[in-house]
């Protein structure tokens, strides 16, 4: 921070004279910043000045000390102001130093604080500061209670521990888009629903896709995985992979956490914040929480609202963002909207990204879902020290492969092998209770694997590795035979037409307009019809004067 001399050099001569007067110095001492600063720093001078300060000025000064000597001007004005803006002429007429309006104004005219602009993650911001040489001479105030250290009244009744599910979900997404790249980097609603069914944290889908793009694991345009980076991610220790995702989100510029808040909107969709800066300042108070202990979510928010409400806004100005209620369109200005904006954003960060990415456990009272407690995990350290990867045990478990081609792969199996399995198997389901990924080998899935460059011997080698017990002989034979001969059999859906009188079927068979839709006869009153040809048959028969009833599933739900 600037020295006292530097701070005084920014003041006009009239202001210097005011400082000299209030310090009990001669008028000549206030003519130059250098001589005035020397007089103010003489032994005993600062102590004498401190004794003359009002309680409100002492409170402002000590609060600055506890913030390493500086605080945004807007924050100081809100808590200890106002510091009235006035030119030299008005100042000299009204003499505000004789009757200061606030503790901050009292410090300002005594030269105990200065003002300067500084770059911050939120942009250029004006600060109030204690000059460095004065700061070093001030007695250390008693530390204030940390705003964040408010444990819940009792341990939560239920907990939702986070773990490293994000690593498994990222593996699932990389495998999905290795099979089928997206068009223009977008997912159709039906594709989104299908993908979400295979994720441990379905709500994290959009966030993970953004992180995978920004970390270079996926191509932004097609979401196609980068082969080299994907291989490195899949083979990395689980803790290192989780740290990579956490840091990818922490440094993401495209993902705007503020824009994810329900019930909030920006005029014309133009969000006023810079996403990375908002995330950085939002994480700062969270990461001050000691990990491993439960803290009250409501208490944490209320303490932050009380002590540092303007931490998120540029310059602490609550009118700097134009945000609206999504339902009514009403604007949400001022400190009264803190719960809807700052409080909601912090809650989202804690219960959304930080929980999904393994950094925060959740707990609560009563019905599950009502979150009242938070706990930082060791993984959160990766947000403070990027080189520190959380240590996560990795017991290697084997997959179970049955003779009918069904594969059940536990989360603890090697991720690289699951990634390979997914390339030539049909995705069946995620068994959330057992935390197993279930796949099925089919002729269609084998064709997909071959189109991706995998030969039958490659597929059998992967199956051998993931199970460790060998491939059932019958399944191995089927895959090798398929590789040599291709598909030898297929199922097709057929319908059976039944008539009450064999003469009706004979008439339908004899006329070319209807007979061409009929297949093999199963008797005098039954015949096979291809499902795809049923509508054409019904239409042709109706033109012949014969009304055929449609299958029940075709008529249900109409009208």
Secondary structure by P-SEA (a helix, b strand, c coil): cccaaaaaaaccaaaaaaaaaaacccccccccaaaaaaaaaccaaaaaaaaaccaaaaaaaaaaaaacccccaaaaaacccccccccaaaaaaaccccccccaaaaaaaaccccccccccccccbbbbbccaaaaaaccccccccccccccccccccbbbbbcaaaaaaaaaaaaaaaacccccccccaaaaaaaaaacccccaaaaaaaaaaaacccccccccccaaaaaaaaaccaaaaaaaaaaaaaacccccccccccccccccccccccaaaaaaaaacccccccccbbbbaaaaaaaaaacccccccccccccccccccccccccccccccccccaaaaaaaaaaccccccccbbbccccccccccbbbbcccccccccccbbbbbbbcbbbbbbcccbbbbbcccccaaaaaaaaaccccccccccccbbbbbbcaaaaaaaaaacccaaaaaaaaaaaccccccaaaaaaaaaaaacccccbbbbbbbbbbccaaaaaaaaacccccccccccccccbbbbcccaaaaaaaaaaaacbbbbcccccccccc
